[in-house]
Amino acid sequence: MNLTPKEIVKYLDEYIIGQKDAKKAIAIALRNRYRRMQLPKEMQDEIMPKNILMIGSTGVGKTEIARRLAKMLSLPFVKVEASKYTEVGFVGRDVESMIRDLVAASINLVKKEHKEKNKEAIEKYVQKKILEKLLPPLPKGATAEKRADYDKSYERMVEKFKRGDLDDLKIEIEVNKGLGDGVDNSLPPEIIKVQESFVKILGSGREKIKKEVSVKEAKEILKNEASETLLDMDAVKSEALKRVENGGIVFLDEIDKIAVSQKSGSRQDPSKEGVQRDLLPIVEGSTINTKYGTVKSDHILFIAAGAFHLSKPSDLIPELQGRFPLRVELNPLDEEILYQILTRPKNSLLKQYHALLKTEGVELEFEDDAIRAMAKISHITNEKTEDIGARRLHTVIEKVLEEISFEADEHKGEKITVTKELVHERLDEVVEDEESSRYIL
């Protein structure tokens, strides 16, 4: 999908309110990847991705911007937290595991696309297997008359199968008596190989066992079986690794947690600086071994993010700072922005709650004054306690709708309107009591 920066920003505007600078920076970075791929090979190798450092409090949209983009463009994407890694030689996750996670995400993405391409073949496979159980094939010496009757019965069965009329019938199918994959992709390749060997040894004698399931359950079991049978795993691996190297995105959250603040009295913090130094070669470009093959990280786009309340970007080691040339600061969310977050996005929280209660036959409506009241209370609570941005809206709405949601089955067929008075009735007491506000909202 070759979208222009304007088209990318327009798409993001449907889901994320404000933060124009961050959206523009990422849109340009992604467009530059497309531009790079149009150049001669020798020029391509020279152009490095412009990694981005996003600075802003929690809940202002940092992760959501990167996640939405990866989803829209079908790019391999992984979100990791810098604070979860340890320096090489210490117990914990090493930084190379983020690339192995990215490869695993890319494999799943490409697998899903290949399954979609083979959808028709998979459905035919499933249909054939199930109908053979319900209507066993005729013996070889059957007369022409019997074959004609059988063909008619089979056609009728196919129609019933497609309509779902057979879903509740029980059939017996064969499934692998197995242990699953049993392999942790985040571990180093040499450990993965040992794990895979054990799985093969333990699973080598796997036999198929018969299991009675409904037709509906059999569809899912056989769909997975068909996918594995029809998938060309070599093509999947090759495509997945290519996408990682040319389109992969690593969202490195909480990078401020591994920065060493000068205010802490000591510039030296071996564990934090050690993680930064381990990150450096991966961000600069190196070759990482994975269970699916080697991956070069030279053209993977790294988007780092952090609140930087207790430290500054300049507290990162200079070499790592230099690998994030683009800096964008995200704005805190004021009352008006919180109101827009509730009303404007394609899948806003209010639309989600409306859809959820509609499943119970309840028509939920929100008065504009009620929405503004919830935005105001969320903003006040963010100011009085920890500022968690738009995440505060989840808690506030949940508190307002708690009783309505609990008693939904008693209001089937009714229309319930959330008013300003209801919002204040449910929340005023909590907001006024700072201690309650801290624990409840």
MIPA-287255 format. One record per residue (C-alpha): residue in one letter; residue number from 1; x, y, z. Coordinates in steps of 0.1 Angstrom, whole numbers. Layout:
<rs>
@residu = A&num = NUM&east = X&north = Y&up = Z;
...
</rs>
This chain:
<rs>
@residu = M&num = 1&east = 0&north = 0&up = 0;
@residu = N&num = 2&east = 18&north = 31&up = -12;
@residu = L&num = 3&east = 1&north = 59&up = 7;
@residu = T&num = 4&east = 13&north = 95&up = 7;
@residu = P&num = 5&east = 21&north = 111&up = 40;
@residu = K&num = 6&east = -12&north = 131&up = 38;
@residu = E&num = 7&east = -31&north = 99&up = 33;
@residu = I&num = 8&east = -14&north = 82&up = 62;
@residu = V&num = 9&east = -22&north = 112&up = 85;
@residu = K&num = 10&east = -58&north = 112&up = 72;
@residu = Y&num = 11&east = -61&north = 75&up = 82;
@residu = L&num = 12&east = -46&north = 81&up = 116;
@residu = D&num = 13&east = -70&north = 111&up = 122;
@residu = E&num = 14&east = -99&north = 86&up = 121;
@residu = Y&num = 15&east = -86&north = 69&up = 152;
@residu = I&num = 16&east = -63&north = 93&up = 170;
@residu = I&num = 17&east = -72&north = 129&up = 179;
@residu = G&num = 18&east = -45&north = 156&up = 177;
@residu = Q&num = 19&east = -8&north = 149&up = 179;
@residu = K&num = 20&east = -2&north = 163&up = 143;
@residu = D&num = 21&east = 36&north = 165&up = 147;
@residu = A&num = 22&east = 40&north = 129&up = 157;
@residu = K&num = 23&east = 17&north = 117&up = 129;
@residu = K&num = 24&east = 36&north = 138&up = 103;
@residu = A&num = 25&east = 70&north = 125&up = 115;
@residu = I&num = 26&east = 59&north = 89&up = 113;
@residu = A&num = 27&east = 41&north = 93&up = 80;
@residu = I&num = 28&east = 72&north = 108&up = 64;
@residu = A&num = 29&east = 94&north = 80&up = 79;
@residu = L&num = 30&east = 72&north = 54&up = 64;
@residu = R&num = 31&east = 69&north = 71&up = 30;
@residu = N&num = 32&east = 107&north = 74&up = 29;
@residu = R&num = 33&east = 108&north = 35&up = 31;
@residu = Y&num = 34&east = 87&north = 33&up = 0;
@residu = R&num = 35&east = 108&north = 59&up = -17;
@residu = R&num = 36&east = 140&north = 40&up = -8;
@residu = M&num = 37&east = 127&north = 8&up = -24;
@residu = Q&num = 38&east = 123&north = 26&up = -57;
@residu = L&num = 39&east = 160&north = 34&up = -59;
@residu = P&num = 40&east = 189&north = 14&up = -73;
@residu = K&num = 41&east = 202&north = -14&up = -49;
@residu = E&num = 42&east = 235&north = 3&up = -42;
@residu = M&num = 43&east = 217&north = 35&up = -32;
@residu = Q&num = 44&east = 191&north = 16&up = -11;
@residu = D&num = 45&east = 219&north = 2&up = 11;
@residu = E&num = 46&east = 232&north = 37&up = 19;
@residu = I&num = 47&east = 199&north = 52&up = 31;
@residu = M&num = 48&east = 193&north = 45&up = 67;
@residu = P&num = 49&east = 159&north = 48&up = 84;
@residu = K&num = 50&east = 153&north = 79&up = 104;
@residu = N&num = 51&east = 144&north = 65&up = 138;
@residu = I&num = 52&east = 120&north = 85&up = 159;
@residu = L&num = 53&east = 119&north = 94&up = 196;
@residu = M&num = 54&east = 84&north = 103&up = 209;
@residu = I&num = 55&east = 83&north = 122&up = 241;
@residu = G&num = 56&east = 50&north = 124&up = 261;
@residu = S&num = 57&east = 30&north = 112&up = 291;
@residu = T&num = 58&east = 13&north = 79&up = 291;
@residu = G&num = 59&east = -21&north = 77&up = 273;
@residu = V&num = 60&east = -15&north = 105&up = 248;
@residu = G&num = 61&east = -14&north = 82&up = 218;
@residu = K&num = 62&east = 22&north = 72&up = 213;
@residu = T&num = 63&east = 17&north = 34&up = 210;
@residu = E&num = 64&east = -17&north = 38&up = 192;
@residu = I&num = 65&east = -1&north = 58&up = 164;
@residu = A&num = 66&east = 25&north = 31&up = 157;
@residu = R&num = 67&east = 1&north = 2&up = 162;
@residu = R&num = 68&east = -25&north = 16&up = 138;
@residu = L&num = 69&east = 1&north = 23&up = 111;
@residu = A&num = 70&east = 15&north = -12&up = 113;
@residu = K&num = 71&east = -20&north = -27&up = 110;
@residu = M&num = 72&east = -30&north = -4&up = 81;
@residu = L&num = 73&east = 1&north = -12&up = 61;
@residu = S&num = 74&east = 4&north = -49&up = 70;
@residu = L&num = 75&east = 39&north = -44&up = 84;
@residu = P&num = 76&east = 56&north = -66&up = 110;
@residu = F&num = 77&east = 52&north = -47&up = 143;
@residu = V&num = 78&east = 62&north = -55&up = 178;
@residu = K&num = 79&east = 59&north = -34&up = 210;
@residu = V&num = 80&east = 85&north = -40&up = 236;
@residu = E&num = 81&east = 94&north = -22&up = 269;
@residu = A&num = 82&east = 130&north = -12&up = 272;
@residu = S&num = 83&east = 128&north = -16&up = 310;
@residu = K&num = 84&east = 122&north = -54&up = 306;
@residu = Y&num = 85&east = 156&north = -60&up = 291;
@residu = T&num = 86&east = 189&north = -68&up = 309;
@residu = E&num = 87&east = 225&north = -64&up = 300;
@residu = V&num = 88&east = 241&north = -95&up = 283;
@residu = G&num = 89&east = 254&north = -118&up = 310;
@residu = F&num = 90&east = 226&north = -110&up = 334;
@residu = V&num = 91&east = 195&north = -131&up = 340;
@residu = G&num = 92&east = 166&north = -119&up = 319;
@residu = R&num = 93&east = 157&north = -111&up = 283;
@residu = D&num = 94&east = 185&north = -100&up = 260;
@residu = V&num = 95&east = 178&north = -71&up = 235;
@residu = E&num = 96&east = 182&north = -94&up = 205;
@residu = S&num = 97&east = 150&north = -112&up = 215;
@residu = M&num = 98&east = 130&north = -81&up = 202;
@residu = I&num = 99&east = 141&north = -89&up = 167;
@residu = R&num = 100&east = 132&north = -126&up = 172;
@residu = D&num = 101&east = 97&north = -114&up = 184;
@residu = L&num = 102&east = 94&north = -92&up = 153;
@residu = V&num = 103&east = 102&north = -122&up = 130;
@residu = A&num = 104&east = 76&north = -143&up = 148;
@residu = A&num = 105&east = 51&north = -115&up = 143;
@residu = S&num = 106&east = 60&north = -113&up = 106;
@residu = I&num = 107&east = 56&north = -151&up = 102;
@residu = N&num = 108&east = 21&north = -149&up = 117;
@residu = L&num = 109&east = 12&north = -119&up = 95;
@residu = V&num = 110&east = 24&north = -137&up = 62;
@residu = K&num = 111&east = 8&north = -170&up = 73;
@residu = K&num = 112&east = -25&north = -152&up = 78;
@residu = E&num = 113&east = -23&north = -136&up = 43;
@residu = H&num = 114&east = -14&north = -170&up = 27;
@residu = K&num = 115&east = -44&north = -186&up = 45;
@residu = E&num = 116&east = -66&north = -158&up = 31;
@residu = K&num = 117&east = -53&north = -165&up = -4;
@residu = N&num = 118&east = -60&north = -202&up = 0;
@residu = K&num = 119&east = -93&north = -196&up = 17;
@residu = E&num = 120&east = -113&north = -213&up = -11;
@residu = A&num = 121&east = -91&north = -244&up = -11;
@residu = I&num = 122&east = -92&north = -246&up = 27;
@residu = E&num = 123&east = -130&north = -244&up = 27;
@residu = K&num = 124&east = -132&north = -272&up = 1;
@residu = Y&num = 125&east = -108&north = -294&up = 21;
@residu = V&num = 126&east = -129&north = -289&up = 53;
@residu = Q&num = 127&east = -162&north = -295&up = 35;
@residu = K&num = 128&east = -149&north = -327&up = 18;
@residu = K&num = 129&east = -136&north = -341&up = 51;
@residu = I&num = 130&east = -168&north = -334&up = 71;
@residu = L&num = 131&east = -192&north = -346&up = 44;
@residu = E&num = 132&east = -173&north = -378&up = 40;
@residu = K&num = 133&east = -181&north = -385&up = 76;
@residu = L&num = 134&east = -218&north = -376&up = 73;
@residu = L&num = 135&east = -223&north = -393&up = 39;
@residu = P&num = 136&east = -197&north = -420&up = 33;
@residu = P&num = 137&east = -187&north = -425&up = -4;
@residu = L&num = 138&east = -205&north = -452&up = -24;
@residu = P&num = 139&east = -187&north = -485&up = -29;
@residu = K&num = 140&east = -169&north = -489&up = -63;
@residu = G&num = 141&east = -195&north = -513&up = -79;
@residu = A&num = 142&east = -225&north = -490&up = -72;
@residu = T&num = 143&east = -251&north = -487&up = -100;
@residu = A&num = 144&east = -257&north = -456&up = -121;
@residu = E&num = 145&east = -291&north = -451&up = -104;
@residu = K&num = 146&east = -275&north = -453&up = -69;
@residu = R&num = 147&east = -248&north = -428&up = -80;
@residu = A&num = 148&east = -274&north = -403&up = -92;
@residu = D&num = 149&east = -293&north = -406&up = -59;
@residu = Y&num = 150&east = -261&north = -402&up = -40;
@residu = D&num = 151&east = -251&north = -371&up = -60;
@residu = K&num = 152&east = -285&north = -355&up = -52;
@residu = S&num = 153&east = -281&north = -363&up = -15;
@residu = Y&num = 154&east = -246&north = -349&up = -16;
@residu = E&num = 155&east = -257&north = -316&up = -32;
@residu = R&num = 156&east = -285&north = -312&up = -6;
@residu = M&num = 157&east = -259&north = -319&up = 22;
@residu = V&num = 158&east = -236&north = -293&up = 7;
@residu = E&num = 159&east = -263&north = -267&up = 8;
@residu = K&num = 160&east = -271&north = -276&up = 45;
@residu = F&num = 161&east = -234&north = -275&up = 53;
@residu = K&num = 162&east = -230&north = -240&up = 38;
@residu = R&num = 163&east = -261&north = -227&up = 57;
@residu = G&num = 164&east = -248&north = -241&up = 90;
@residu = D&num = 165&east = -278&north = -265&up = 94;
@residu = L&num = 166&east = -254&north = -293&up = 102;
@residu = D&num = 167&east = -233&north = -274&up = 129;
@residu = D&num = 168&east = -249&north = -292&up = 159;
@residu = L&num = 169&east = -244&north = -327&up = 145;
@residu = K&num = 170&east = -217&north = -348&up = 162;
@residu = I&num = 171&east = -190&north = -365&up = 141;
@residu = E&num = 172&east = -158&north = -384&up = 148;
@residu = I&num = 173&east = -126&north = -370&up = 134;
@residu = E&num = 174&east = -89&north = -378&up = 138;
@residu = V&num = 175&east = -67&north = -352&up = 155;
@residu = N&num = 176&east = -30&north = -353&up = 164;
@residu = K&num = 177&east = -22&north = -363&up = 199;
@residu = G&num = 178&east = 5&north = -338&up = 204;
@residu = L&num = 179&east = 23&north = -314&up = 226;
@residu = G&num = 180&east = 19&north = -282&up = 205;
@residu = D&num = 181&east = 49&north = -263&up = 193;
@residu = G&num = 182&east = 64&north = -259&up = 228;
@residu = V&num = 183&east = 90&north = -235&up = 216;
@residu = D&num = 184&east = 97&north = -200&up = 229;
@residu = N&num = 185&east = 107&north = -178&up = 199;
@residu = S&num = 186&east = 121&north = -151&up = 221;
@residu = L&num = 187&east = 150&north = -173&up = 233;
@residu = P&num = 188&east = 184&north = -174&up = 216;
@residu = P&num = 189&east = 185&north = -197&up = 185;
@residu = E&num = 190&east = 208&north = -223&up = 201;
@residu = I&num = 191&east = 183&north = -227&up = 230;
@residu = I&num = 192&east = 154&north = -228&up = 205;
@residu = K&num = 193&east = 172&north = -256&up = 186;
@residu = V&num = 194&east = 174&north = -277&up = 219;
@residu = Q&num = 195&east = 137&north = -270&up = 226;
@residu = E&num = 196&east = 127&north = -281&up = 191;
@residu = S&num = 197&east = 148&north = -313&up = 194;
@residu = F&num = 198&east = 130&north = -322&up = 226;
@residu = V&num = 199&east = 96&north = -315&up = 210;
@residu = K&num = 200&east = 105&north = -337&up = 180;
@residu = I&num = 201&east = 117&north = -365&up = 202;
@residu = L&num = 202&east = 87&north = -364&up = 225;
@residu = G&num = 203&east = 63&north = -359&up = 195;
@residu = S&num = 204&east = 79&north = -384&up = 171;
@residu = G&num = 205&east = 56&north = -412&up = 182;
@residu = R&num = 206&east = 25&north = -390&up = 180;
@residu = E&num = 207&east = -4&north = -409&up = 167;
@residu = K&num = 208&east = -38&north = -396&up = 156;
@residu = I&num = 209&east = -66&north = -401&up = 181;
@residu = K&num = 210&east = -103&north = -402&up = 174;
@residu = K&num = 211&east = -124&north = -375&up = 189;
@residu = E&num = 212&east = -161&north = -368&up = 188;
@residu = V&num = 213&east = -169&north = -331&up = 181;
@residu = S&num = 214&east = -197&north = -311&up = 167;
@residu = V&num = 215&east = -195&north = -301&up = 130;
@residu = K&num = 216&east = -190&north = -265&up = 141;
@residu = E&num = 217&east = -159&north = -275&up = 161;
@residu = A&num = 218&east = -147&north = -298&up = 134;
@residu = K&num = 219&east = -147&north = -269&up = 109;
@residu = E&num = 220&east = -121&north = -250&up = 130;
@residu = I&num = 221&east = -99&north = -281&up = 138;
@residu = L&num = 222&east = -99&north = -291&up = 101;
@residu = K&num = 223&east = -93&north = -255&up = 90;
@residu = N&num = 224&east = -60&north = -254&up = 109;
@residu = E&num = 225&east = -51&north = -289&up = 96;
@residu = A&num = 226&east = -58&north = -277&up = 60;
@residu = S&num = 227&east = -38&north = -245&up = 65;
@residu = E&num = 228&east = -7&north = -264&up = 76;
@residu = T&num = 229&east = -11&north = -289&up = 47;
@residu = L&num = 230&east = -16&north = -262&up = 20;
@residu = L&num = 231&east = 9&north = -236&up = 33;
@residu = D&num = 232&east = 43&north = -234&up = 16;
@residu = M&num = 233&east = 63&north = -227&up = 47;
@residu = D&num = 234&east = 95&north = -219&up = 27;
@residu = A&num = 235&east = 77&north = -192&up = 8;
@residu = V&num = 236&east = 62&north = -179&up = 41;
@residu = K&num = 237&east = 96&north = -177&up = 58;
@residu = S&num = 238&east = 113&north = -160&up = 29;
@residu = E&num = 239&east = 85&north = -134&up = 26;
@residu = A&num = 240&east = 84&north = -129&up = 64;
@residu = L&num = 241&east = 122&north = -122&up = 67;
@residu = K&num = 242&east = 121&north = -99&up = 37;
@residu = R&num = 243&east = 93&north = -79&up = 53;
@residu = V&num = 244&east = 111&north = -76&up = 86;
@residu = E&num = 245&east = 143&north = -63&up = 70;
@residu = N&num = 246&east = 125&north = -38&up = 48;
@residu = G&num = 247&east = 93&north = -29&up = 66;
@residu = G&num = 248&east = 96&north = -41&up = 103;
@residu = I&num = 249&east = 88&north = -16&up = 131;
@residu = V&num = 250&east = 100&north = -20&up = 166;
@residu = F&num = 251&east = 81&north = 2&up = 191;
@residu = L&num = 252&east = 105&north = 6&up = 220;
@residu = D&num = 253&east = 84&north = 19&up = 249;
@residu = E&num = 254&east = 97&north = 32&up = 283;
@residu = I&num = 255&east = 131&north = 41&up = 269;
@residu = D&num = 256&east = 132&north = 68&up = 296;
@residu = K&num = 257&east = 134&north = 40&up = 322;
@residu = I&num = 258&east = 169&north = 30&up = 310;
@residu = A&num = 259&east = 181&north = 66&up = 308;
@residu = V&num = 260&east = 204&north = 76&up = 337;
@residu = S&num = 261&east = 193&north = 109&up = 351;
@residu = Q&num = 262&east = 220&north = 133&up = 362;
@residu = K&num = 263&east = 198&north = 142&up = 391;
@residu = S&num = 264&east = 202&north = 107&up = 406;
@residu = G&num = 265&east = 237&north = 118&up = 418;
@residu = S&num = 266&east = 257&north = 92&up = 399;
@residu = R&num = 267&east = 261&north = 92&up = 362;
@residu = Q&num = 268&east = 271&north = 55&up = 363;
@residu = D&num = 269&east = 243&north = 29&up = 364;
@residu = P&num = 270&east = 259&north = -2&up = 349;
@residu = S&num = 271&east = 227&north = -21&up = 343;
@residu = K&num = 272&east = 208&north = 7&up = 325;
@residu = E&num = 273&east = 238&north = 19&up = 305;
@residu = G&num = 274&east = 246&north = -18&up = 297;
@residu = V&num = 275&east = 211&north = -22&up = 281;
@residu = Q&num = 276&east = 216&north = 10&up = 261;
@residu = R&num = 277&east = 250&north = -3&up = 249;
@residu = D&num = 278&east = 234&north = -36&up = 239;
@residu = L&num = 279&east = 207&north = -18&up = 221;
@residu = L&num = 280&east = 231&north = 3&up = 201;
@residu = P&num = 281&east = 243&north = -23&up = 176;
@residu = I&num = 282&east = 208&north = -35&up = 169;
@residu = V&num = 283&east = 195&north = 0&up = 162;
@residu = E&num = 284&east = 227&north = 9&up = 142;
@residu = G&num = 285&east = 224&north = -23&up = 121;
@residu = S&num = 286&east = 236&north = -58&up = 128;
@residu = T&num = 287&east = 228&north = -95&up = 119;
@residu = I&num = 288&east = 206&north = -114&up = 144;
@residu = N&num = 289&east = 202&north = -152&up = 143;
@residu = T&num = 290&east = 166&north = -164&up = 146;
@residu = K&num = 291&east = 150&north = -199&up = 143;
@residu = Y&num = 292&east = 138&north = -189&up = 108;
@residu = G&num = 293&east = 171&north = -176&up = 95;
@residu = T&num = 294&east = 194&north = -145&up = 99;
@residu = V&num = 295&east = 180&north = -110&up = 99;
@residu = K&num = 296&east = 197&north = -77&up = 92;
@residu = S&num = 297&east = 184&north = -49&up = 114;
@residu = D&num = 298&east = 199&north = -21&up = 93;
@residu = H&num = 299&east = 166&north = -9&up = 78;
@residu = I&num = 300&east = 142&north = -18&up = 106;
@residu = L&num = 301&east = 124&north = 14&up = 118;
@residu = F&num = 302&east = 128&north = 19&up = 156;
@residu = I&num = 303&east = 103&north = 42&up = 173;
@residu = A&num = 304&east = 113&north = 49&up = 209;
@residu = A&num = 305&east = 89&north = 65&up = 234;
@residu = G&num = 306&east = 90&north = 77&up = 269;
@residu = A&num = 307&east = 74&north = 102&up = 293;
@residu = F&num = 308&east = 109&north = 115&up = 305;
@residu = H&num = 309&east = 94&north = 128&up = 338;
@residu = L&num = 310&east = 125&north = 119&up = 358;
@residu = S&num = 311&east = 151&north = 121&up = 331;
@residu = K&num = 312&east = 157&north = 138&up = 297;
@residu = P&num = 313&east = 165&north = 124&up = 263;
@residu = S&num = 314&east = 200&north = 139&up = 268;
@residu = D&num = 315&east = 205&north = 114&up = 297;
@residu = L&num = 316&east = 207&north = 85&up = 272;
@residu = I&num = 317&east = 242&north = 77&up = 261;
@residu = P&num = 318&east = 253&north = 100&up = 232;
@residu = E&num = 319&east = 256&north = 72&up = 207;
@residu = L&num = 320&east = 220&north = 60&up = 212;
@residu = Q&num = 321&east = 207&north = 96&up = 211;
@residu = G&num = 322&east = 224&north = 99&up = 177;
@residu = R&num = 323&east = 204&north = 69&up = 164;
@residu = F&num = 324&east = 171&north = 87&up = 170;
@residu = P&num = 325&east = 175&north = 118&up = 149;
@residu = L&num = 326&east = 138&north = 127&up = 148;
@residu = R&num = 327&east = 123&north = 140&up = 180;
@residu = V&num = 328&east = 86&north = 147&up = 185;
@residu = E&num = 329&east = 69&north = 159&up = 216;
@residu = L&num = 330&east = 33&north = 148&up = 221;
@residu = N&num = 331&east = 9&north = 173&up = 237;
@residu = P&num = 332&east = -9&north = 165&up = 270;
@residu = L&num = 333&east = -47&north = 160&up = 266;
@residu = D&num = 334&east = -69&north = 189&up = 277;
@residu = E&num = 335&east = -106&north = 188&up = 283;
@residu = E&num = 336&east = -116&north = 196&up = 247;
@residu = I&num = 337&east = -93&north = 169&up = 233;
@residu = L&num = 338&east = -107&north = 143&up = 258;
@residu = Y&num = 339&east = -142&north = 153&up = 246;
@residu = Q&num = 340&east = -132&north = 148&up = 210;
@residu = I&num = 341&east = -116&north = 114&up = 218;
@residu = L&num = 342&east = -150&north = 103&up = 231;
@residu = T&num = 343&east = -170&north = 116&up = 201;
@residu = R&num = 344&east = -148&north = 117&up = 169;
@residu = P&num = 345&east = -128&north = 84&up = 164;
@residu = K&num = 346&east = -142&north = 57&up = 142;
@residu = N&num = 347&east = -144&north = 32&up = 170;
@residu = S&num = 348&east = -147&north = 56&up = 200;
@residu = L&num = 349&east = -153&north = 44&up = 235;
@residu = L&num = 350&east = -189&north = 56&up = 234;
@residu = K&num = 351&east = -196&north = 37&up = 202;
@residu = Q&num = 352&east = -180&north = 6&up = 217;
@residu = Y&num = 353&east = -202&north = 7&up = 248;
@residu = H&num = 354&east = -233&north = 14&up = 227;
@residu = A&num = 355&east = -225&north = -17&up = 206;
@residu = L&num = 356&east = -218&north = -38&up = 237;
@residu = L&num = 357&east = -252&north = -30&up = 254;
@residu = K&num = 358&east = -270&north = -34&up = 221;
@residu = T&num = 359&east = -262&north = -71&up = 223;
@residu = E&num = 360&east = -285&north = -71&up = 254;
@residu = G&num = 361&east = -313&north = -53&up = 235;
@residu = V&num = 362&east = -305&north = -20&up = 253;
@residu = E&num = 363&east = -303&north = 12&up = 233;
@residu = L&num = 364&east = -277&north = 34&up = 250;
@residu = E&num = 365&east = -275&north = 72&up = 243;
@residu = F&num = 366&east = -253&north = 99&up = 256;
@residu = E&num = 367&east = -264&north = 135&up = 260;
@residu = D&num = 368&east = -237&north = 160&up = 248;
@residu = D&num = 369&east = -236&north = 176&up = 282;
@residu = A&num = 370&east = -230&north = 142&up = 298;
@residu = I&num = 371&east = -200&north = 135&up = 274;
@residu = R&num = 372&east = -186&north = 170&up = 282;
@residu = A&num = 373&east = -190&north = 162&up = 320;
@residu = M&num = 374&east = -171&north = 129&up = 316;
@residu = A&num = 375&east = -143&north = 147&up = 297;
@residu = K&num = 376&east = -141&north = 174&up = 324;
@residu = I&num = 377&east = -140&north = 149&up = 352;
@residu = S&num = 378&east = -113&north = 128&up = 334;
@residu = H&num = 379&east = -92&north = 160&up = 330;
@residu = I&num = 380&east = -96&north = 171&up = 366;
@residu = T&num = 381&east = -87&north = 136&up = 379;
@residu = N&num = 382&east = -56&north = 136&up = 356;
@residu = E&num = 383&east = -45&north = 169&up = 371;
@residu = K&num = 384&east = -52&north = 159&up = 407;
@residu = T&num = 385&east = -36&north = 124&up = 406;
@residu = E&num = 386&east = -13&north = 106&up = 381;
@residu = D&num = 387&east = -18&north = 119&up = 345;
@residu = I&num = 388&east = -27&north = 87&up = 325;
@residu = G&num = 389&east = -41&north = 106&up = 295;
@residu = A&num = 390&east = -70&north = 91&up = 275;
@residu = R&num = 391&east = -68&north = 59&up = 296;
@residu = R&num = 392&east = -87&north = 78&up = 323;
@residu = L&num = 393&east = -118&north = 79&up = 301;
@residu = H&num = 394&east = -121&north = 41&up = 304;
@residu = T&num = 395&east = -123&north = 42&up = 342;
@residu = V&num = 396&east = -147&north = 72&up = 342;
@residu = I&num = 397&east = -172&north = 57&up = 317;
@residu = E&num = 398&east = -170&north = 23&up = 334;
@residu = K&num = 399&east = -179&north = 39&up = 367;
@residu = V&num = 400&east = -208&north = 59&up = 351;
@residu = L&num = 401&east = -222&north = 28&up = 333;
@residu = E&num = 402&east = -216&north = 3&up = 361;
@residu = E&num = 403&east = -252&north = -1&up = 373;
@residu = I&num = 404&east = -267&north = 1&up = 338;
@residu = S&num = 405&east = -243&north = -26&up = 325;
@residu = F&num = 406&east = -250&north = -48&up = 356;
@residu = E&num = 407&east = -288&north = -46&up = 352;
@residu = A&num = 408&east = -288&north = -47&up = 314;
@residu = D&num = 409&east = -309&north = -79&up = 312;
@residu = E&num = 410&east = -337&north = -61&up = 331;
@residu = H&num = 411&east = -338&north = -33&up = 305;
@residu = K&num = 412&east = -341&north = -53&up = 273;
@residu = G&num = 413&east = -360&north = -34&up = 246;
@residu = E&num = 414&east = -355&north = -1&up = 265;
@residu = K&num = 415&east = -337&north = 31&up = 255;
@residu = I&num = 416&east = -314&north = 45&up = 283;
@residu = T&num = 417&east = -300&north = 80&up = 281;
@residu = V&num = 418&east = -269&north = 90&up = 300;
@residu = T&num = 419&east = -275&north = 125&up = 313;
@residu = K&num = 420&east = -252&north = 151&up = 329;
@residu = E&num = 421&east = -271&north = 146&up = 361;
@residu = L&num = 422&east = -263&north = 108&up = 361;
@residu = V&num = 423&east = -226&north = 115&up = 355;
@residu = H&num = 424&east = -224&north = 139&up = 384;
@residu = E&num = 425&east = -244&north = 116&up = 406;
@residu = R&num = 426&east = -220&north = 87&up = 400;
@residu = L&num = 427&east = -188&north = 107&up = 401;
@residu = D&num = 428&east = -189&north = 139&up = 421;
@residu = E&num = 429&east = -184&north = 124&up = 455;
@residu = V&num = 430&east = -154&north = 103&up = 442;
@residu = V&num = 431&east = -138&north = 133&up = 425;
@residu = E&num = 432&east = -142&north = 156&up = 456;
@residu = D&num = 433&east = -125&north = 130&up = 479;
@residu = E&num = 434&east = -89&north = 130&up = 466;
@residu = E&num = 435&east = -81&north = 97&up = 484;
@residu = S&num = 436&east = -111&north = 80&up = 468;
@residu = S&num = 437&east = -103&north = 96&up = 434;
@residu = R&num = 438&east = -68&north = 82&up = 436;
@residu = Y&num = 439&east = -80&north = 46&up = 442;
@residu = I&num = 440&east = -113&north = 45&up = 422;
@residu = L&num = 441&east = -106&north = 67&up = 392;
</rs>
